[in-house]
């Protein structure tokens, strides 16, 4: 069905461009509900008409004077952004597409939740659809005319700071350390979390915060993929020890929410041997506030075949834990600076029969406080971590 839709979309695009190439070149975009349709699966036929109507209404309201919207088939819209500068058109298309995703699903996944593409035609007449990215937003927000900044010119010594590491250098130097997760009642180590961090690279780097300070979802996805790849060697060690412990591997919600990075992540997960998957637990962090329960249910269904469960990091005010109970997950983590900040979530999870994990336990007082709040597991400086040796990290399949 998608091939037929794409043929109709290309024909409609060519028709508009042939009518007035100068008018539409660089200003013609495709907004699609195909990714949303895939998410809903068989239930799409019940909500398709409403979703299409909602999307069309939102696009129409978001367009400016002189802009155009042409529905093509069941899920695609050709949008011509003719008002404003051509430089800003891709960014406007991205924002409209992001708004469509939110209007239809009720979830704001940011730049990762959009599927807008720019219609392009090469010199030979070949047509292509270029996916818009975060760079299109940055390009639109950059100054459009040169300005004189005398202070910057005076302070600019034209010397590069070689002591500050590049992102590529940090990613290349990644190592993984083991962080124990203990049962709070008897302090027995039940899980081992594989955490990525960078050793010092230059005088100004910080080995603990440099990873966490990367806001770019693509960089975070690279870290997730490297961590999952490194997990294979540690899963073999866990299996050889027969300790019953399980290995927790972190992954950001954004990595799983984006179609492209999720595909790469699952492709890597498929390389994990079937017997080892029962010892693997995913820790999904960075879940956005206000996320729909259906989105979490979908996320659980995606990772379930490759693991023995998951910890899902939720904001302290999250409600609706009954939907998570059906996923047969290991439990929840509280995304809060202190255990008491997530007291309501921990109590609700305990009432729903879901185990919970709190991080950052510094001493026995923290452990007792977490126990009072019904937390099941804990980690942090109270349980010293270790950096595995190079022999531990060796992965003959890598």
N, C-alpha and C positions, 0 to 999 in steps of 0.2 A: 504493500500500500504506500509506503514512504517514497519509493522510486517514482510512482505515478504522480505523487504530490510534488516532488522535486521537479519533474518535467513540466508540470503546469506552472510552477513558480518561475522556472527559467524562461518559459514562453512569455509569461506576463511581464517579467523584468525586461526582456528584450523589446517587447512591444512599447513599454514606457520610454526606454532609452532611445529607440528609433524615432519616437515622436518628436523628442527634443533633447538630443544628447547634451547640449550645453546647459540645459535647465536641470537635468537629473544627475549628471555625472558627479560622483562623490557625495551625493545627497540622498541616495536610494538605499534603503535598509530593509532587512527581513526580520520581523519579530515572529517567533513561533511558539506554539503551545505543545510542540512535540515532546519535549522533555517532561512536561507536566502530564501529558497523556501516558507516557511510559510509566510514570510513577504510580498512577492510579490503576493501571492494568485493566482488568475486566470491568471494573466499576466505572470506567470512563464513559461508557455508552449511556449511563444514567445521568451524568453531570455534564456531558459534552456541550449541549445546547446552552446551558447556563454559563459555562466557562467561556464559550465563544462570545456570548453576549456581554459578559462582564469585561472581557479583554477588549472588545471593540469599543465599549463605552469609555473605558479608561484611556485608550489610545486617542480617541476623538477629543476627550476633554483636555488631554495633555498636549496636543498639537497646537501650534501657534497659527496666526492668520496666514493663509496661503499654503500651509502644509497639507499633505494629502495622505489618506489611508485607503488601501485597496485590499479587501479580504481575498485570499486565493485559496480555494479548497476549504478543508475542514479546520486546519490548525494554523495556517500561515497568514501573515499580513505583510503586504508591501507598504512601507512608509516612506514618503518623500518629505524630507525636512528642508523646505525651501526658504524659510524665513531665517534671519540671522546669518552669521558667517559660516562658510563651508568648514572652517577649522573646528567650529564648535558642534557641527552636526553629529559626528560619531558619539560625542559625550552625551548629547541630548537623547540620541537613540538608546544609549545604554541606560540612562535614567528612566526613560519611558518603559523599557523592557523590564527593568527592575520593579517598577511600579505595577506592571501587568502581573508579574509573578506573585507579588504580595496581594494584589486585588483578587486573584483567582484562588490562591492557596491559604492566604492569611499568614504567611511566613515571610520574613525579611531575611534572605540569605546574603544580602549585599551583592557585591560584584560577582560572586560565584553562582548566584542564582539566576543569572541572565543568559540568554542565548542569542543576542542580537548579532547580525552579520551585515557587512557592507557589500553591496553588489558591485563587482568590478568587472571590467571588460579589457582584455589585453589587446595589443596592437593587431594581432591576427584574428580577433573576434571571439577568442575563447572566453567564456564567462566563468567567474568563480565567486564564491561567497566567503569573504574574509571575516572570521570571528573577531568581534571587538574585545578589547582587553582593558585592563586598568591603565595601560599606557595612553589610551585614547582620552581618558579622563584627565590624566596629568598634562597631556599636550594641550587640551582646551584651557586648563587652568593656568598654564605658563604665561608669562607676559608676552603680549603679541607685538609689542614695539619696544625697541631698545631704549633703556633709560640710563642716565648717567648717575652712578653711585660713587661719588668722589671718595667717601670714606672707605668703601670696599676696595677701590683701586689703590688707595694709599696703603692699606693694610695687606694687600695681596703681594706676597713675596715670590710668587711663581714657583714655590718649592712644594713638592709633594710630601705628605707625611707618611714616610715609609714604615713608621712604627705602628700605624693603625692597620689591622688586618682587613683584607677584603672579605666579602661574603664567601667567595669561592675558596679562599684560604681556610676560613673557619670550617666550611663543610668538609673540605679535604682532611682536616685534622680532627674530625669528630672521633671521640672515644665514648664508650658506653660503660656506665658503672651500675652495679647492683645495689638496689635500695630495698632492704627487707620490709615486708608488711606483716605485722604480727597480730595474732588474736589478742584483743585487749584483756580478756579475762585471765589468761595464763601466760601471756607474752610469748607464746610459741610462734615461730616464724611459719606462716602459712603460704605466703606468696613472695616472689622476688621480682621487683620491677626493674626493667632494663631502661635506664635513663640516659639520654644523649647529652654530652656537654663538650665544650671545647677547652683544651689546655691553653695556658697563656700564649698569645701570639703577639709579642711586642709589649712595650712598657705600659700601654694604655688599655689593654684588654682586660676583661674580667671573666674568669672561667665559669662563673655561676650564672651571670645575668646575660651574657652575650647571646645565648640561644633564645632565651625568653623574650629578648627585645626585638626579635625579628617580626615585624608586622606583616611582611609579604606572605600571603598564603602559599605562593609557589615555593618559597624557601622552606616554609614549615612542611610542605608536602615532601620536599626532598629529604628533610630530616626524618620524617615518618617512614619513608621508603628505606632509607639507610638503616634505621632502627629495626624495621621488620626483617631486613636482610640479615642483620647481625643476630637476630633472635634464633636463627636456625642452629647455630653452634651452641647456644646456651640451652636450647630445648634438648639437644642431645645429651648435654651434661646433666640436666634435670632427670632425663630418662635413665641415665646410667646410675645416678645416685639412688634412685628408687626411694626418694625421701617423701614423696607425696606432695611436695610443694608444686606450685604452678607459677609460670612465668607471665608477668604482666607487661605488655608492650603498649606504649602510648601511641595514640593517633589523634590528630585534631579533627573536630567535627567538620571543619571546612574541607579537609582532604576527602572525607567520605561524601560530603554534600555535592561536590563538584563532579560531574559525570566523567571528565577526563582523568582527574587525579584518582578518583575512586577506581576507575578501570585499571590504572597502573598498580594501585595498592592491592587489588584483588588478584591481579596477574602474579604479583610477587607472593601473595598468600598461597596461591595454588602450588607453589614449589615446596611448601612445608609438608612433609610426609603425613599421611592420614593418622597414623598412631600418635604422632606428636601433637596433633591439634587439640586433643582433649586436655593437654597440659598448658595450652596457650589461652591467656585471658587478655582481651583488649581493654585498654583504658581510654575511653573517648572523652577528651577534654575540649573546652572552649565551646560548649553548647550555648547558643545564643538565648538570651532572655525572651520569653514568650514563644518558644518553639512549640509547635503543635504536637500532641501525643501521637498522631498518625505518622509524623516525620520520624519520631524516635522508634516507633514500631517498624517502620521501613528500614531504618538504620540497623536495628537488631536483626532483621531478617537477612540483611546483606552480609553481616559478619558472622552470623551463627554457624554456617557450614564450615568455617575455617578455625573455630575456636571452641573452647569449653565454656565460654561465657564472656561477660563484659562488666566492667565498672563504667558507669556513665556519670560524668561530672555535671551536676545540675546546679542552677542558681538556687540560693537559699529559699526563695519564695515559690519554688515550683510546686504545683499541685497536680493531682491526677495520676497517682502512682499505680492505680489498679491496672492501667494499660501495660505498664512495664512488667507487672507480675506475670503476665501471660507469655513473656518472652523467655522465661526460664533463664534469666541473667544471674550473674553472681551478685550484683548489687549496685549501689550508688556511691558516688563520692560527693562531698559537699564542697562546692566552689565558694569558699568563704575564707577570710583571713584567719578566723579563729573558730573552734568548734562551737562555741556558744552562739556565734552569728548564724549558724545553721541548725539551731536547736529544734525549730519547728519541723524542718525537713527530716532531720534524724528521727524525731519522734514519730512522724507520719510514716516513714519507711519501716520503722520497727513495728508499728501497728499493722502494716500491710505485709509483714513477713519478709521484707527485703533486707538483707545484710548491708551494712554501710561501712565506708572507709573514710577516715579523716587523716589528713597529712599535717606535717609541721609540729608533731609532738616533741617538745624539747626536754621534758623531765617527767617525773612521776606525778607531779601535780596536774600536768596536762592530760596524762593518761586517765587519772581519776575523774577529771572533768568530762572527758569523752565518754567514759563508762556511764556516768550519771545521765548523759544525754542519749544513751542506748546505742552508741556506735559499736560496731562489731570488730573492726580492724583499725589499725593505726600505723603510721610510719613517720619518720622524721629523725632529728638528731638523737632522740632517745635510743634508736636502733641504728648503730653505726653502719654506714654503707662501705662498699669496697670497690676499687677499680680492678676488674679482672686482668690477669696477665695476658700477654700477647698469645700465649698458647691456648688460653681459654677462648680467645676471640677467633682463633683460626677456623675457617669454614672452607673445607675442600670443595664445596659446591659453588662458592662465590666466583 
